[in-house]
Amino acid sequence: DISHSSVERGIGPDATIHLDFALHRMAMVIEKLVVYPENMARNLALLGGLHNSQRVMLALTQAGVTREDAYRLVQRSAMQVWQSPPPRAETALIDKLKADPDIVSKLDTKTLESCFDDAHHFARVDVIFKRVFG
């Protein structure tokens, strides 16, 4: 049935016109993007390590804790850190987790500290940049 073929013929050109517009707009935004690495580092520090909570939860699941229990254990400490006023350096998540007997019974100090190693987040930056920029 070709009763709707006019709609189908219009989708391709319309979609590519919208895509062209979006790509040009994105290119313009990226060209004019200003990045302040010092501000980014300061903002991460203000979080008190909360951005690493997922890695701790995954380490707990790898240690045999169910996902639900791992979530509950990490959330308990993360919420204490989140509810403390910034800067959260004195109430960092890693310190709360190290003081939690349920956490330290499942993860040794070395494993726990490795969850807070920010180098993990940058491990594949060179590969990603090579893919994007050739």
Backbone torsions as a table, in degrees:
resi	resn	phi	psi	omega
1	ASP	NA	124.7	-179.4
2	ILE	-109.7	24.8	-177.1
3	SER	-66.4	-22.3	-179.8
4	HIS	-111.5	17.9	-175.2
5	SER	-64.8	-26.1	177.9
6	SER	-64.5	-36.4	176.5
7	VAL	-65.8	-44.4	-179.0
8	GLU	-64.6	-35.8	178.6
9	ARG	-70.1	-25.8	-179.5
10	GLY	-83.9	-23.8	-175.9
11	ILE	-63.7	-46.2	-177.4
12	GLY	-58.2	-57.0	179.4
13	PRO	-61.0	-42.7	179.9
14	ASP	-61.3	-44.9	-178.0
15	ALA	-63.6	-42.3	-178.1
16	THR	-71.8	-32.2	175.4
17	ILE	-64.2	-43.9	178.7
18	HIS	-65.4	-40.0	178.1
19	LEU	-63.0	-43.4	178.1
20	ASP	-59.2	-45.1	178.4
21	PHE	-60.7	-47.5	-177.8
22	ALA	-63.0	-41.0	-179.9
23	LEU	-66.7	-41.1	177.1
24	HIS	-64.4	-41.7	179.2
25	ARG	-63.8	-44.0	-179.9
26	MET	-63.7	-41.6	178.8
27	ALA	-61.3	-40.2	179.2
28	MET	-65.0	-42.3	179.2
29	VAL	-63.1	-45.2	-178.3
30	ILE	-66.2	-39.6	178.8
31	GLU	-61.8	-35.1	-176.6
32	LYS	-98.0	5.0	-177.9
33	LEU	-67.0	132.4	176.7
34	VAL	-114.9	126.1	-177.7
35	VAL	-113.7	134.5	177.9
36	TYR	-115.9	90.6	-176.7
37	PRO	-57.2	-35.4	-179.6
38	GLU	-64.1	-40.9	178.2
39	ASN	-66.9	-37.8	178.8
40	MET	-63.2	-45.1	179.5
41	ALA	-63.9	-41.8	178.7
42	ARG	-62.9	-43.4	-179.9
43	ASN	-64.3	-39.1	176.3
44	LEU	-64.7	-40.9	179.3
45	ALA	-63.0	-34.4	179.3
46	LEU	-65.0	-20.3	-179.4
47	LEU	-78.7	-13.2	177.6
48	GLY	65.4	29.0	178.0
49	GLY	86.9	5.1	-178.6
50	LEU	-60.4	-27.8	-179.5
51	HIS	-68.0	-9.6	178.6
52	ASN	-99.6	3.7	-175.8
53	SER	-60.6	-35.7	179.2
54	GLN	-62.6	-40.6	-180.0
55	ARG	-64.8	-36.9	177.5
56	VAL	-65.7	-43.5	179.7
57	MET	-60.9	-42.3	178.5
58	LEU	-66.0	-38.0	177.1
59	ALA	-62.9	-38.7	177.5
60	LEU	-64.7	-41.6	179.1
61	THR	-66.0	-35.3	177.0
62	GLN	-69.4	-21.4	177.9
63	ALA	-88.3	4.0	175.3
64	GLY	102.2	1.5	178.2
65	VAL	-81.8	139.8	177.6
66	THR	-64.7	155.6	-178.6
67	ARG	-60.4	-40.6	-179.5
68	GLU	-63.8	-44.8	179.3
69	ASP	-67.9	-39.8	178.3
70	ALA	-62.1	-42.1	178.5
71	TYR	-60.7	-47.1	-178.9
72	ARG	-62.0	-44.0	-178.8
73	LEU	-63.4	-45.9	-178.8
74	VAL	-71.2	-40.5	-178.7
75	GLN	-60.8	-38.2	-179.3
76	ARG	-55.7	-47.8	179.4
77	SER	-75.9	-38.8	-178.4
78	ALA	-62.4	-38.4	-179.7
79	MET	-68.3	-33.4	176.0
80	GLN	-63.5	-41.7	178.9
81	VAL	-68.4	-44.6	-177.9
82	TRP	-61.0	-36.6	-176.8
83	GLN	-81.5	-9.1	175.8
84	SER	-82.8	148.9	-177.0
85	PRO	-72.3	146.5	175.7
86	PRO	-68.9	153.9	-3.7
87	PRO	-73.9	145.4	-173.3
88	ARG	-96.5	16.1	-177.8
89	ALA	-60.1	-37.3	-178.9
90	GLU	-79.8	-10.1	176.3
91	THR	-125.0	42.3	-175.6
92	ALA	-61.8	148.3	-178.7
93	LEU	-58.8	-41.1	-177.7
94	ILE	-60.8	-36.6	178.9
95	ASP	-68.0	-40.4	177.4
96	LYS	-63.4	-41.8	-178.8
97	LEU	-68.6	-38.7	178.3
98	LYS	-65.7	-25.8	179.5
99	ALA	-88.6	-4.1	-178.1
100	ASP	-92.8	113.1	-177.7
101	PRO	-61.9	-29.5	178.7
102	ASP	-68.5	-31.6	179.0
103	ILE	-77.7	-49.8	-175.4
104	VAL	-69.1	-17.6	175.2
105	SER	-75.5	-17.8	-179.3
106	LYS	-106.6	-31.2	-177.3
107	LEU	-124.7	131.8	175.3
108	ASP	-77.0	167.0	-175.3
109	THR	-59.3	-41.3	-178.6
110	LYS	-62.3	-44.2	179.3
111	THR	-64.6	-43.2	-179.9
112	LEU	-63.0	-45.0	179.7
113	GLU	-66.1	-32.6	178.6
114	SER	-66.0	-25.3	176.6
115	CYS	-67.7	-20.1	-177.8
116	PHE	-104.7	10.8	177.7
117	ASP	-82.4	108.8	-176.7
118	ASP	-67.7	-14.5	177.4
119	ALA	-60.5	-27.8	177.4
120	HIS	-56.9	-38.8	-177.1
121	HIS	-72.2	-18.3	-177.7
122	PHE	-107.9	5.7	-172.8
123	ALA	-58.8	-35.0	-175.1
124	ARG	-113.6	20.0	-178.9
125	VAL	-60.0	-43.6	-178.7
126	ASP	-61.8	-41.5	179.1
127	VAL	-64.8	-43.3	180.0
128	ILE	-63.8	-46.1	179.5
129	PHE	-62.3	-39.0	179.4
130	LYS	-63.7	-40.8	178.1
131	ARG	-65.1	-42.6	-175.5
132	VAL	-74.5	-46.1	-172.6
133	PHE	-102.6	0.5	175.8
134	GLY	73.4	NA	NA
